Amino acid sequence: MPLKRLPGAVAGELIMFFARALTGVRPLWRGSVPSPAQRVYFANHGSHGDFVLIWTTLPAPLRRRTRPVAGQDYWLASALRRFIGRSVFNALLIDRIPKPGEPSPVDLMAGALDAGESLIIFPEGTRNTGETPLLPFKSGLYHLGRQRPGVELVPVWIDNIRRVIPKGQWLPVPMVCSVSYGAALVIGPDESKDEFLRRAEAAVLALRPAESVEP
């Protein structure tokens, strides 16, 4: 491993250790199994720790080629966040409202897929801190799936993360979490954007444990 990557790798191992110790997070493969196939994992979004739990539950070979997609406005706001986003997680940091002439978020994600990487995305577009279990999905997942039809679209439900990092709090609370992976979706040849997004939302919600205490 190049020396310049060592601090990020060490920090990544420490973050995984604390995430597992704090949450006992475990993967539940319901409808899919770990695979080297190129994938877009799309999940519910309740906290800034969401992609950490997905990343932590992937096997190491998959983790090394899977990048979380995150807003650069948050992850470039301080030196610590920049280090975590770039050096630890190799996040694809995007401008959610690009300036005229700049690549769109979908273009940037498609470019990462073309480079052979897999992605973790949150189609709600923002953290869901309300009472509903899921916010309506934005259109990016549909357009990305249309542009790169060979990539598997895997729904994911992260359970209990809001109780680990309560709204307005920075100190996490020990709580058992799980990450459920569903069967990959394929966009039908005649399926409209709205039809697919409703189906994608339903696929994520179907993974929610029956005993879940979260909204």
Backbone as a printed PyTorch tensor [residue, N CA C, xyz], in Angstrom:
tensor([[[  0.8420,  -1.1890,   0.0000],
         [  0.0000,   0.0000,   0.0000],
         [  0.8800,   1.2430,   0.0000]],

        [[  0.6380,   2.2310,  -0.8840],
         [  1.4260,   3.4590,  -0.8780],
         [  1.3300,   4.1550,   0.4710]],

        [[  2.4610,   4.7350,   0.9130],
         [  2.4970,   5.3760,   2.2200],
         [  1.4760,   6.4960,   2.3310]],

        [[  1.2200,   7.2160,   1.2360],
         [  0.2860,   8.3430,   1.3160],
         [ -1.1410,   7.8860,   1.5930]],

        [[ -1.4340,   6.6130,   1.3440],
         [ -2.7790,   6.0940,   1.6020],
         [ -2.9040,   5.4590,   2.9850]],

        [[ -1.7710,   5.2920,   3.6810],
         [ -1.7840,   4.5880,   4.9540],
         [ -2.6390,   5.2760,   6.0090]],

        [[ -2.5500,   6.6050,   6.2160],
         [ -3.3960,   7.2190,   7.2520],
         [ -4.8870,   6.9850,   7.0070]],

        [[ -5.3260,   7.0880,   5.7460],
         [ -6.7280,   6.8500,   5.4520],
         [ -7.1240,   5.4150,   5.7070]],

        [[ -6.2600,   4.4660,   5.3610],
         [ -6.5630,   3.0540,   5.5910],
         [ -6.6550,   2.7470,   7.0840]],

        [[ -5.7210,   3.2990,   7.8800],
         [ -5.7510,   3.0870,   9.3260],
         [ -7.0170,   3.6990,   9.9230]],

        [[ -7.3520,   4.9180,   9.4930],
         [ -8.5610,   5.5690,   9.9990],
         [ -9.8010,   4.7720,   9.6270]],

        [[ -9.8090,   4.2060,   8.4220],
         [-10.9420,   3.3920,   7.9950],
         [-11.1360,   2.1710,   8.8760]],

        [[-10.0470,   1.5040,   9.2370],
         [-10.1320,   0.3390,  10.1160],
         [-10.6520,   0.7390,  11.5010]],

        [[-10.2110,   1.8880,  11.9990],
         [-10.6830,   2.3540,  13.3030],
         [-12.1690,   2.6920,  13.2610]],

        [[-12.6010,   3.3510,  12.1810],
         [-14.0170,   3.7020,  12.0570],
         [-14.8600,   2.4360,  11.9840]],

        [[-14.4140,   1.4360,  11.2310],
         [-15.1590,   0.1780,  11.1660],
         [-15.2140,  -0.4890,  12.5270]],

        [[-14.1010,  -0.4820,  13.2580],
         [-14.0780,  -1.1030,  14.5850],
         [-15.1060,  -0.4540,  15.5010]],

        [[-15.1220,   0.8840,  15.5410],
         [-16.0500,   1.5720,  16.4300],
         [-17.4880,   1.4220,  15.9570]],

        [[-17.7080,   1.4160,  14.6360],
         [-19.0700,   1.2280,  14.1260],
         [-19.6080,  -0.1330,  14.5270]],

        [[-18.7740,  -1.1520,  14.4100],
         [-19.2100,  -2.5030,  14.7840],
         [-19.3780,  -2.6390,  16.2890]],

        [[-18.4690,  -2.0330,  17.0610],
         [-18.5600,  -2.1230,  18.5190],
         [-19.7800,  -1.3760,  19.0390]],

        [[-20.0920,  -0.2450,  18.4140],
         [-21.1870,   0.5970,  18.8950],
         [-22.5500,   0.0570,  18.5000]],

        [[-22.6500,  -0.5010,  17.2990],
         [-23.9610,  -0.8850,  16.7760],
         [-24.1490,  -2.3930,  16.6300]],

        [[-23.0590,  -3.1660,  16.7090],
         [-23.1750,  -4.5890,  16.4260],
         [-23.7360,  -4.8380,  15.0420]],

        [[-23.4790,  -3.9200,  14.1250],
         [-24.1210,  -3.9580,  12.8090],
         [-23.8420,  -5.2760,  12.0970]],

        [[-24.8730,  -5.8070,  11.4810],
         [-24.7440,  -7.0670,  10.7600],
         [-25.4640,  -6.9480,   9.4210]],

        [[-24.9190,  -7.5710,   8.3870],
         [-25.5990,  -7.5630,   7.0830],
         [-26.6430,  -8.6710,   7.0180]],

        [[-27.7600,  -8.3680,   6.4200],
         [-28.8010,  -9.3540,   6.1610],
         [-29.0170,  -9.3990,   4.6510]],

        [[-28.5390, -10.4760,   4.0330],
         [-28.6290, -10.6010,   2.5770],
         [-29.9520, -11.2830,   2.2350]],

        [[-30.9370, -10.4770,   1.8990],
         [-32.2960, -10.9510,   1.6460],
         [-32.6430, -10.6950,   0.1730]],

        [[-32.3570, -11.6820,  -0.6630],
         [-32.6510, -11.5180,  -2.0820],
         [-31.4210, -11.3240,  -2.9320]],

        [[-30.3090, -11.0320,  -2.3110],
         [-29.0400, -10.9340,  -3.0340],
         [-27.9300, -11.4350,  -2.1170]],

        [[-26.7740, -11.6800,  -2.6900],
         [-25.6100, -12.1350,  -1.9410],
         [-24.4250, -11.2640,  -2.3290]],

        [[-23.3800, -11.2300,  -1.4960],
         [-22.1860, -10.4720,  -1.8930],
         [-21.6770, -10.9610,  -3.2430]],

        [[-21.3600, -10.0150,  -4.1080],
         [-20.9720, -10.3730,  -5.4720],
         [-20.0130,  -9.3280,  -6.0180]],

        [[-19.0460,  -9.7690,  -6.8480],
         [-18.1570,  -8.8000,  -7.4840],
         [-18.8300,  -8.0240,  -8.6140]],

        [[-20.0910,  -8.3600,  -8.9120],
         [-20.8120,  -7.6290,  -9.9550],
         [-20.8600,  -6.1470,  -9.6080]],

        [[-20.7740,  -5.3190, -10.6170],
         [-20.8290,  -3.8800, -10.3760],
         [-22.2440,  -3.4890,  -9.9610]],

        [[-22.3370,  -2.7070,  -8.8710],
         [-23.6400,  -2.4070,  -8.2940],
         [-23.7780,  -0.9400,  -7.8970]],

        [[-25.0330,  -0.5060,  -7.8500],
         [-25.4150,   0.7290,  -7.1720],
         [-26.2990,   0.3120,  -6.0010]],

        [[-25.7970,   0.4910,  -4.7860],
         [-26.5730,   0.2070,  -3.5910],
         [-27.3590,   1.4740,  -3.2440]],

        [[-28.6820,   1.4040,  -3.2000],
         [-29.4800,   2.5970,  -2.8830],
         [-30.2820,   2.3460,  -1.6210]],

        [[-30.2230,   3.3160,  -0.6950],
         [-30.7040,   3.0730,   0.6700],
         [-31.4690,   4.2550,   1.2290]],

        [[-32.1770,   3.9840,   2.3290],
         [-32.7910,   5.0560,   3.1130],
         [-31.7020,   5.8760,   3.7840]],

        [[-32.0470,   7.1130,   4.1400],
         [-31.0210,   8.0510,   4.5980],
         [-31.5130,   8.7890,   5.8380]],

        [[-30.9950,   8.3850,   7.0200],
         [-31.4200,   9.0180,   8.2640],
         [-30.3380,   9.7670,   8.9960]],

        [[-29.0540,   9.5570,   8.6200],
         [-27.9700,  10.2360,   9.3300],
         [-26.7220,  10.2700,   8.4510]],

        [[-25.7430,  11.0630,   8.9040],
         [-24.4730,  11.1210,   8.1750],
         [-23.6740,   9.8290,   8.3450]],

        [[-24.1040,   8.9360,   9.2340],
         [-23.4050,   7.6760,   9.4270],
         [-23.9130,   6.5480,   8.5570]],

        [[-24.8930,   6.8200,   7.7080],
         [-25.5160,   5.7500,   6.9340],
         [-24.5230,   4.9940,   6.0570]],

        [[-23.7520,   5.7340,   5.2630],
         [-22.8800,   5.0220,   4.3280],
         [-21.7750,   4.2740,   5.0580]],

        [[-21.4520,   4.7080,   6.2970],
         [-20.4430,   3.9910,   7.0760],
         [-20.9200,   2.5650,   7.3620]],

        [[-22.2070,   2.4250,   7.7130],
         [-22.7300,   1.0960,   8.0380],
         [-22.7980,   0.2110,   6.8010]],

        [[-23.2080,   0.7610,   5.6650],
         [-23.2150,  -0.0450,   4.4370],
         [-21.7930,  -0.4700,   4.0980]],

        [[-20.8850,   0.4740,   4.0750],
         [-19.4820,   0.2150,   3.7420],
         [-18.8870,  -0.8300,   4.6760]],

        [[-19.2350,  -0.7370,   5.9760],
         [-18.7070,  -1.6550,   6.9800],
         [-19.1850,  -3.0860,   6.7650]],

        [[-20.4230,  -3.2510,   6.2840],
         [-20.9820,  -4.5950,   6.1450],
         [-20.6300,  -5.2680,   4.8220]],

        [[-19.9940,  -4.5650,   3.9140],
         [-19.5600,  -5.1960,   2.6680],
         [-18.2570,  -5.9630,   2.8960]],

        [[-18.0790,  -7.1220,   2.2590],
         [-16.7940,  -7.8180,   2.3440],
         [-15.6640,  -6.9290,   1.8200]],

        [[-14.4840,  -7.1160,   2.3720],
         [-13.3480,  -6.2370,   2.0550],
         [-13.0980,  -6.0650,   0.5560]],

        [[-13.1300,  -7.1280,  -0.2640],
         [-12.8800,  -6.9150,  -1.7010],
         [-13.9120,  -5.9980,  -2.3590]],

        [[-15.1630,  -6.0750,  -1.8850],
         [-16.2010,  -5.1990,  -2.4380],
         [-16.0610,  -3.7860,  -1.8780]],

        [[-15.6960,  -3.7030,  -0.6140],
         [-15.5460,  -2.3890,   0.0250],
         [-14.4950,  -1.5500,  -0.6850]],

        [[-13.4390,  -2.1980,  -1.1440],
         [-12.3390,  -1.4570,  -1.7690],
         [-12.7450,  -0.8180,  -3.0930]],

        [[-13.7940,  -1.3370,  -3.7280],
         [-14.1880,  -0.7740,  -5.0210],
         [-15.5690,  -0.1420,  -4.9820]],

        [[-16.0660,   0.1580,  -3.7740],
         [-17.3820,   0.7690,  -3.6200],
         [-17.2390,   2.1540,  -3.0090]],

        [[-17.7910,   3.1480,  -3.7030],
         [-17.6590,   4.5350,  -3.2630],
         [-19.0100,   5.1080,  -2.8420]],

        [[-19.1030,   5.6920,  -1.6600],
         [-20.3260,   6.4090,  -1.3080],
         [-20.4080,   7.7240,  -2.0780]],

        [[-21.6090,   8.0910,  -2.4650],
         [-21.8520,   9.3790,  -3.1180],
         [-22.3870,  10.3290,  -2.0560]],

        [[-21.7600,  11.4860,  -1.9060],
         [-22.1290,  12.4040,  -0.8250],
         [-22.0090,  13.8420,  -1.2990]],

        [[-22.7480,  14.7220,  -0.6270],
         [-22.7320,  16.1380,  -0.9790],
         [-21.4430,  16.8110,  -0.5550]],

        [[-20.8070,  17.4990,  -1.4860],
         [-19.5310,  18.1340,  -1.1700],
         [-19.7160,  19.3260,  -0.2250]],

        [[-20.9070,  19.9000,  -0.1720],
         [-21.1220,  21.0280,   0.7320],
         [-20.8780,  20.6290,   2.1840]],

        [[-21.2250,  19.3830,   2.5330],
         [-20.9930,  18.9080,   3.9080],
         [-19.5820,  18.3690,   4.0750]],

        [[-19.1290,  17.5300,   3.1440],
         [-17.8790,  16.8000,   3.3400],
         [-16.6380,  17.6050,   2.9990]],

        [[-16.7970,  18.8120,   2.4580],
         [-15.6440,  19.6830,   2.2490],
         [-15.6360,  20.8540,   3.2180]],

        [[-16.5360,  20.8130,   4.2090],
         [-16.6990,  21.9600,   5.0980],
         [-15.5850,  22.0990,   6.1300]],

        [[-14.7990,  21.0470,   6.3690],
         [-13.6920,  21.1340,   7.3300],
         [-12.6010,  20.1660,   6.9170]],

        [[-11.4150,  20.3690,   7.4690],
         [-10.2850,  19.5020,   7.1270],
         [-10.5530,  18.0620,   7.5460]],

        [[-11.1910,  17.8660,   8.7050],
         [-11.4820,  16.5050,   9.1770],
         [-12.4700,  15.8170,   8.2480]],

        [[-13.5340,  16.5180,   7.8690],
         [-14.5120,  15.9140,   6.9620],
         [-13.8950,  15.6120,   5.6010]],

        [[-13.0490,  16.5030,   5.1100],
         [-12.3790,  16.2530,   3.8230],
         [-11.5260,  14.9930,   3.9090]],

        [[-10.8100,  14.8420,   5.0120],
         [ -9.9620,  13.6580,   5.1810],
         [-10.8160,  12.3910,   5.2060]],

        [[-11.8970,  12.4180,   5.9940],
         [-12.7570,  11.2380,   6.0910],
         [-13.3950,  10.9280,   4.7420]],

        [[-13.9480,  11.9480,   4.1020],
         [-14.6320,  11.7230,   2.8290],
         [-13.7040,  11.2450,   1.7280]],

        [[-12.5710,  11.9050,   1.5990],
         [-11.6790,  11.6120,   0.4790],
         [-10.6980,  10.4780,   0.7890]],

        [[ -9.9970,  10.5720,   1.9140],
         [ -8.9050,   9.6380,   2.1810],
         [ -9.3680,   8.3330,   2.7960]],

        [[-10.4500,   8.3760,   3.5830],
         [-10.9190,   7.1640,   4.2400],
         [-11.8890,   6.4020,   3.3480]],

        [[-12.9290,   7.0940,   2.8620],
         [-13.9870,   6.4150,   2.1240],
         [-13.9120,   6.5810,   0.6130]],

        [[-12.9750,   7.3950,   0.1380],
         [-12.8770,   7.6370,  -1.3080],
         [-14.2420,   8.0130,  -1.8750]],

        [[-14.9610,   8.8760,  -1.1500],
         [-16.3150,   9.2500,  -1.5490],
         [-16.3100,  10.0340,  -2.8480]],

        [[-17.3540,   9.8470,  -3.6200],
         [-17.5870,  10.6650,  -4.8040],
         [-18.3650,  11.8820,  -4.3290]],

        [[-17.6810,  12.9960,  -4.1810],
         [-18.2890,  14.2060,  -3.6470],
         [-18.8690,  15.0260,  -4.7880]],

        [[-20.1600,  15.3150,  -4.6800],
         [-20.8480,  15.9750,  -5.7820],
         [-21.4570,  17.2910,  -5.3230]],

        [[-21.5700,  18.2010,  -6.2720],
         [-22.3160,  19.4430,  -6.0760],
         [-23.7500,  19.1550,  -6.4810]],

        [[-24.6410,  19.1890,  -5.5100],
         [-26.0220,  18.8190,  -5.7950],
         [-26.7330,  19.8250,  -6.6890]],

        [[-26.2010,  21.0510,  -6.7580],
         [-26.7510,  22.0670,  -7.6610],
         [-25.5810,  22.5950,  -8.4880]],

        [[-25.1520,  21.8550,  -9.5190],
         [-23.9710,  22.2780, -10.2820],
         [-24.2200,  23.5700, -11.0620]],

        [[-23.1490,  24.2940, -11.2790],
         [-23.2270,  25.5240, -12.0610],
         [-23.3870,  25.1820, -13.5410]],

        [[-23.9140,  26.1140, -14.3430],
         [-24.0590,  25.8530, -15.7830],
         [-22.7350,  25.4360, -16.4160]],

        [[-22.7670,  24.3710, -17.1970],
         [-21.5670,  23.8690, -17.8570],
         [-20.8280,  22.8200, -17.0680]],

        [[-21.1400,  22.6570, -15.7920],
         [-20.4850,  21.6230, -14.9760],
         [-21.2310,  20.3000, -15.1180]],

        [[-20.5170,  19.1710, -14.9280],
         [-21.1860,  17.8600, -15.0170],
         [-22.3010,  17.7420, -13.9750]],

        [[-23.3710,  17.0680, -14.3470],
         [-24.4520,  16.8290, -13.4020],
         [-24.0520,  15.7160, -12.4470]],

        [[-24.7310,  15.5850, -11.2960],
         [-24.4460,  14.4560, -10.4060],
         [-24.5610,  13.1140, -11.1110]],

        [[-25.5460,  12.9470, -11.9840],
         [-25.7010,  11.6780, -12.7050],
         [-24.5040,  11.4400, -13.6210]],

        [[-24.0210,  12.4800, -14.2750],
         [-22.8470,  12.3400, -15.1420],
         [-21.6280,  11.8840, -14.3310]],

        [[-21.4410,  12.4690, -13.1460],
         [-20.3020,  12.0970, -12.3070],
         [-20.4250,  10.6570, -11.8340]],

        [[-21.6220,  10.2450, -11.4670],
         [-21.8230,   8.8630, -11.0280],
         [-21.6150,   7.8920, -12.1870]],

        [[-22.1060,   8.2540, -13.3610],
         [-21.9020,   7.3980, -14.5290],
         [-20.4120,   7.2640, -14.8390]],

        [[-19.6610,   8.3460, -14.6760],
         [-18.2160,   8.2830, -14.8970],
         [-17.5290,   7.3480, -13.9250]],

        [[-17.9630,   7.3550, -12.6550],
         [-17.3910,   6.4330, -11.6650],
         [-17.7180,   4.9910, -12.0290]],

        [[-18.9260,   4.7370, -12.4970],
         [-19.2880,   3.3910, -12.9280],
         [-18.4450,   2.9680, -14.1290]],

        [[-18.2070,   3.8890, -15.0430],
         [-17.3800,   3.5740, -16.2070],
         [-15.9510,   3.2120, -15.8080]],

        [[-15.5160,   3.7090, -14.6560],
         [-14.1730,   3.3870, -14.1450],
         [-14.1480,   2.0490, -13.4160]],

        [[-15.2850,   1.3430, -13.3830],
         [-15.3320,   0.0290, -12.7670],
         [-15.7280,   0.0190, -11.3100]],

        [[-16.1460,   1.1600, -10.7730],
         [-16.4880,   1.2360,  -9.3600],
         [-17.9690,   0.9520,  -9.1340]],

        [[-18.3020,   0.5420,  -7.9180],
         [-19.6820,   0.4690,  -7.4680],
         [-19.9560,   1.6830,  -6.5940]],

        [[-21.2430,   1.9720,  -6.3620],
         [-21.6130,   3.1910,  -5.6490],
         [-22.6370,   2.9060,  -4.5560]],

        [[-22.6260,   3.7630,  -3.5430],
         [-23.6650,   3.8070,  -2.5180],
         [-24.3580,   5.1540,  -2.6520]],

        [[-25.6730,   5.1470,  -2.8910],
         [-26.3790,   6.4120,  -3.0430],
         [-27.6300,   6.4270,  -2.1630]],

        [[-28.1400,   7.6360,  -1.9420],
         [-29.3290,   7.8410,  -1.1180],
         [-30.3390,   8.6380,  -1.9370]],

        [[-31.2730,   7.9520,  -2.5910],
         [-32.1640,   8.6230,  -3.5430],
         [-33.1270,   9.6310,  -2.9290]],

        [[-33.2950,   9.6190,  -1.6020],
         [-34.1360,  10.6420,  -0.9910],
         [-33.5330,  12.0340,  -1.1880]],

        [[-32.2260,  12.0880,  -1.3720],
         [-31.5650,  13.3550,  -1.6640],
         [-31.1450,  14.1490,  -0.4500]],

        [[-31.7040,  13.8420,   0.7090],
         [-31.3570,  14.5170,   1.9410],
         [-31.6890,  13.5920,   3.1000]],

        [[-31.1570,  13.8930,   4.2720],
         [-31.4590,  13.0550,   5.4340],
         [-32.9300,  13.1920,   5.8050]],

        [[-33.5460,  12.0710,   6.0630],
         [-34.9490,  12.0420,   6.4670],
         [-35.0260,  12.1060,   7.9810]],

        [[-35.3950,  13.2710,   8.5190],
         [-35.4750,  13.4370,   9.9630],
         [-36.9310,  13.5640,  10.4220]],

        [[-37.8800,  13.2770,   9.5270],
         [-39.2900,  13.3870,   9.8690],
         [-39.8710,  12.0720,  10.3510]],

        [[-41.1840,  11.9890,  10.3230],
         [-41.8850,  10.8310,  10.8540],
         [-42.1530,   9.7540,   9.8090]],

        [[-42.0770,  10.0990,   8.5300],
         [-42.3270,   9.1060,   7.4940],
         [-41.1020,   8.2120,   7.3320]],

        [[-41.2810,   6.9270,   7.0250],
         [-40.1300,   6.0250,   6.9180],
         [-39.2380,   6.3320,   5.7260]],

        [[-39.7980,   6.9650,   4.6890],
         [-39.0110,   7.2010,   3.4800],
         [-39.5590,   8.4330,   2.7690]],

        [[-38.6580,   9.3060,   2.3240],
         [-39.0500,  10.4430,   1.5000],
         [-39.1300,  10.0060,   0.0380]],

        [[-39.9180,  10.7180,  -0.7850],
         [-39.9820,  10.3670,  -2.2110],
         [-38.5880,  10.4100,  -2.8460]],

        [[-38.3100,   9.4180,  -3.6880],
         [-37.0000,   9.3480,  -4.3370],
         [-36.8710,  10.4200,  -5.4160]],

        [[-35.6630,  10.9710,  -5.5200],
         [-35.3200,  11.8610,  -6.6170],
         [-35.0880,  11.0260,  -7.8770]],

        [[-34.9830,  11.6950,  -9.0000],
         [-34.9450,  10.9930, -10.2940],
         [-33.5790,  10.4350, -10.6620]],

        [[-32.5140,  10.7860,  -9.9010],
         [-31.1640,  10.3870, -10.3010],
         [-30.9780,   8.8930, -10.4510]],

        [[-31.5810,   8.1060,  -9.5520],
         [-31.4420,   6.6500,  -9.6240],
         [-31.9970,   6.1200, -10.9440]],

        [[-33.1280,   6.6460, -11.3620],
         [-33.7350,   6.2110, -12.6280],
         [-32.8270,   6.5580, -13.8070]],

        [[-32.3670,   7.7870, -13.8620],
         [-31.5390,   8.2040, -15.0000],
         [-30.2150,   7.4450, -15.0250]],

        [[-29.6430,   7.1900, -13.8530],
         [-28.3960,   6.4280, -13.8020],
         [-28.6210,   5.0070, -14.2950]],

        [[-29.7280,   4.3960, -13.8700],
         [-30.0450,   3.0510, -14.3290],
         [-30.2940,   2.9890, -15.8190]],

        [[-30.9050,   4.0110, -16.3660],
         [-31.1370,   4.0630, -17.8170],
         [-29.8180,   4.2090, -18.5790]],

        [[-28.9150,   5.0320, -18.0540],
         [-27.6510,   5.2780, -18.7510],
         [-26.7070,   4.0800, -18.6630]],

        [[-26.7640,   3.3370, -17.5610],
         [-25.8550,   2.2080, -17.3620],
         [-26.6750,   0.9650, -17.0130]],

        [[-27.3870,   0.4010, -17.9870],
         [-28.3140,  -0.7080, -17.6890],
         [-27.6390,  -1.9940, -17.2360]],

        [[-26.3430,  -2.1380, -17.4410],
         [-25.6610,  -3.3560, -17.0220],
         [-25.2940,  -3.3880, -15.5550]],

        [[-25.5180,  -2.2930, -14.8500],
         [-25.1600,  -2.2060, -13.4330],
         [-26.3570,  -2.6300, -12.5800]],

        [[-26.1220,  -3.4910, -11.5880],
         [-27.1990,  -3.9510, -10.7210],
         [-27.6100,  -2.8410,  -9.7470]],

        [[-28.9140,  -2.6630,  -9.5810],
         [-29.4650,  -1.6690,  -8.6580],
         [-30.0130,  -2.4150,  -7.4430]],

        [[-29.3020,  -2.3420,  -6.3180],
         [-29.6090,  -3.1640,  -5.1500],
         [-30.2210,  -2.3030,  -4.0370]],

        [[-31.4810,  -2.5750,  -3.6400],
         [-32.0960,  -1.8130,  -2.5460],
         [-31.5130,  -2.2160,  -1.1930]],

        [[-31.4420,  -1.2420,  -0.2900],
         [-30.8520,  -1.4640,   1.0350],
         [-31.7010,  -0.7300,   2.0810]],

        [[-31.9320,  -1.3940,   3.2100],
         [-32.5700,  -0.7200,   4.3460],
         [-31.6070,  -0.7410,   5.5200]],

        [[-31.3350,   0.4500,   6.0780],
         [-30.4950,   0.5850,   7.2700],
         [-31.4310,   0.7810,   8.4500]],

        [[-31.3790,  -0.1220,   9.4240],
         [-32.3170,  -0.0770,  10.5290],
         [-31.6640,   0.4090,  11.8120]],

        [[-32.3860,   1.3000,  12.5090],
         [-32.0260,   1.7800,  13.8510],
         [-30.9840,   2.8860,  13.8650]],

        [[-30.5220,   3.3510,  12.7080],
         [-29.4400,   4.3380,  12.7170],
         [-29.8730,   5.6500,  13.3590]],

        [[-31.1400,   6.0140,  13.2440],
         [-31.5820,   7.2730,  13.8430],
         [-31.4950,   7.2300,  15.3700]],

        [[-31.6470,   6.0490,  15.9430],
         [-31.5420,   5.9370,  17.4010],
         [-30.0850,   5.9280,  17.8510]],

        [[-29.1910,   5.5100,  16.9640],
         [-27.7620,   5.5530,  17.2920],
         [-27.2560,   6.9880,  17.2900]],

        [[-27.6970,   7.7690,  16.2800],
         [-27.2990,   9.1710,  16.1870],
         [-28.5870,   9.9950,  16.1790]],

        [[-29.1470,  10.3100,  17.3540],
         [-30.4120,  11.0470,  17.4120],
         [-30.2830,  12.4250,  16.7700]],

        [[-31.4100,  12.9210,  16.2740],
         [-31.4350,  14.2340,  15.6470],
         [-30.8930,  15.2940,  16.6030]],

        [[-29.9580,  16.1160,  16.0920],
         [-29.3930,  17.1950,  16.8870],
         [-28.2790,  16.7760,  17.8220]],

        [[-27.9090,  15.4720,  17.8090],
         [-26.8660,  14.9840,  18.7020],
         [-25.6240,  14.5940,  17.9090]],

        [[-24.4560,  14.7230,  18.5450],
         [-23.2020,  14.3230,  17.9200],
         [-22.6460,  13.0440,  18.5460]],

        [[-22.9700,  12.8120,  19.8280],
         [-22.4540,  11.6210,  20.4900],
         [-23.3770,  10.4430,  20.2020]],

        [[-22.8660,   9.3660,  19.5980],
         [-23.7050,   8.2130,  19.2910],
         [-24.1060,   7.4520,  20.5390]],

        [[-25.2350,   6.7500,  20.4330],
         [-25.7730,   5.9350,  21.5100],
         [-25.6540,   4.4660,  21.1070]],

        [[-25.0840,   3.6080,  21.9550],
         [-24.9810,   2.1870,  21.5820],
         [-26.3560,   1.5920,  21.2940]],

        [[-26.4920,   0.9660,  20.1500],
         [-27.7680,   0.4050,  19.7230],
         [-27.4960,  -0.5870,  18.5910]],

        [[-28.2170,  -1.7080,  18.5830],
         [-28.0130,  -2.7160,  17.5460],
         [-28.6260,  -2.2470,  16.2270]],

        [[-27.8430,  -2.3370,  15.1620],
         [-28.3000,  -1.9500,  13.8240],
         [-28.1660,  -3.1360,  12.8670]],

        [[-28.8940,  -3.0440,  11.7790],
         [-28.7380,  -4.0340,  10.7150],
         [-28.8070,  -3.3310,   9.3740]],

        [[-28.2040,  -3.9630,   8.3790],
         [-28.2560,  -3.4700,   7.0060],
         [-28.7740,  -4.6080,   6.1420]],

        [[-29.9640,  -4.4280,   5.5560],
         [-30.6020,  -5.4730,   4.7510],
         [-30.4380,  -5.1680,   3.2710]],

        [[-29.9860,  -6.1780,   2.5230],
         [-29.7710,  -6.0520,   1.0820],
         [-30.8270,  -6.8710,   0.3400]],

        [[-31.5340,  -6.2350,  -0.5850],
         [-32.5850,  -6.9210,  -1.3290],
         [-32.1340,  -7.3700,  -2.7030]],

        [[-33.0950,  -7.8980,  -3.4610],
         [-32.8170,  -8.3570,  -4.8170],
         [-32.6270,  -7.1620,  -5.7480]],

        [[-31.7080,  -7.3090,  -6.6910],
         [-31.4270,  -6.2270,  -7.6360],
         [-32.6400,  -5.9440,  -8.5150]],

        [[-32.8270,  -4.6630,  -8.8260],
         [-33.9030,  -4.2380,  -9.7070],
         [-33.3720,  -3.9860, -11.1070]],

        [[-34.2470,  -4.1620, -12.0770],
         [-33.9480,  -3.8400, -13.4720],
         [-35.0530,  -2.9240, -13.9660]],

        [[-34.6950,  -1.8440, -14.6260],
         [-35.6940,  -0.9380, -15.1750],
         [-36.2960,  -1.5660, -16.4280]],

        [[-37.6030,  -1.6890, -16.4500],
         [-38.2810,  -2.2700, -17.6040],
         [-38.1240,  -1.3940, -18.8390]],

        [[-38.1240,  -2.0070, -20.0350],
         [-37.9040,  -1.2380, -21.2640],
         [-38.9250,  -0.1270, -21.4770]],

        [[-40.1480,  -0.3330, -21.0130],
         [-41.1940,   0.6790, -21.1830],
         [-41.6030,   1.3060, -19.8640]],

        [[-40.8130,   1.0650, -18.8130],
         [-41.1680,   1.5650, -17.4950],
         [-40.8590,   3.0520, -17.3740]],

        [[-41.8370,   3.8240, -16.9230],
         [-41.6380,   5.2670, -16.7890],
         [-40.8200,   5.5720, -15.5370]],

        [[-40.3510,   6.7970, -15.4720],
         [-39.5760,   7.2370, -14.3020],
         [-40.3950,   7.0810, -13.0310]],

        [[-41.6260,   7.5720, -13.0360],
         [-42.4480,   7.5190, -11.8260],
         [-42.7510,   6.0840, -11.4220]],

        [[-43.0160,   5.2250, -12.3890],
         [-43.2900,   3.8200, -12.0790],
         [-42.0770,   3.1560, -11.4350]],

        [[-40.9130,   3.3950, -12.0090],
         [-39.7130,   2.7610, -11.4490],
         [-39.4040,   3.2970, -10.0630]],

        [[-39.5050,   4.6020,  -9.8720],
         [-39.1690,   5.1610,  -8.5610],
         [-40.1220,   4.6570,  -7.4860]],

        [[-41.3930,   4.4940,  -7.8100],
         [-42.3210,   3.9160,  -6.8320],
         [-41.9320,   2.4750,  -6.5100]],

        [[-41.5120,   1.7450,  -7.5240],
         [-41.0990,   0.3580,  -7.3050],
         [-39.8080,   0.3030,  -6.4800]],

        [[-38.8950,   1.2230,  -6.7500],
         [-37.6420,   1.2610,  -5.9840],
         [-37.9140,   1.6120,  -4.5200]],

        [[-38.7980,   2.5660,  -4.2730],
         [-39.1640,   2.9150,  -2.9030],
         [-39.7720,   1.7100,  -2.1920]],

        [[-40.6740,   1.0090,  -2.8770],
         [-41.3140,  -0.1640,  -2.2820],
         [-40.2960,  -1.2520,  -1.9740]],

        [[-39.2890,  -1.4100,  -2.8320],
         [-38.2680,  -2.4420,  -2.6130],
         [-37.4470,  -2.1410,  -1.3660]],

        [[-37.1640,  -0.8650,  -1.1150],
         [-36.4290,  -0.4900,   0.1010],
         [-37.3020,  -0.7010,   1.3300]],

        [[-38.5440,  -0.2480,   1.2720],
         [-39.4370,  -0.3830,   2.4170],
         [-39.7340,  -1.8410,   2.7450]],

        [[-39.7290,  -2.7080,   1.7330],
         [-39.9950,  -4.1310,   1.9670],
         [-38.9120,  -4.7840,   2.8150]],

        [[-37.7470,  -4.1670,   2.9000],
         [-36.6350,  -4.7150,   3.6740],
         [-36.6730,  -4.2680,   5.1390]],

        [[-37.5710,  -3.3680,   5.4590],
         [-37.6840,  -2.8270,   6.8240],
         [-38.1660,  -3.9340,   7.7630]],

        [[-37.4160,  -4.2220,   8.8250],
         [-37.8500,  -5.2840,   9.7500],
         [-39.2150,  -4.9860,  10.3300]],

        [[-40.0170,  -6.0060,  10.4950],
         [-41.3780,  -5.8270,  11.0220],
         [-41.3690,  -5.2210,  12.4190]],

        [[-40.3100,  -5.4950,  13.1950],
         [-40.2550,  -5.0010,  14.5580],
         [-39.5370,  -3.6670,  14.6800]],

        [[-39.2230,  -3.0470,  13.5350],
         [-38.4740,  -1.7790,  13.5620],
         [-39.2130,  -0.7300,  14.3660]],

        [[-38.4720,   0.0080,  15.1980],
         [-39.0710,   1.0560,  16.0190],
         [-38.9350,   2.4070,  15.3570]],

        [[-38.2150,   2.5040,  14.2690],
         [-38.0460,   3.7870,  13.6080],
         [-39.2920,   4.0930,  12.7980]],

        [[-39.4960,   5.4160,  12.4530],
         [-40.6550,   5.7830,  11.6570],
         [-40.6890,   5.0380,  10.3410]]])
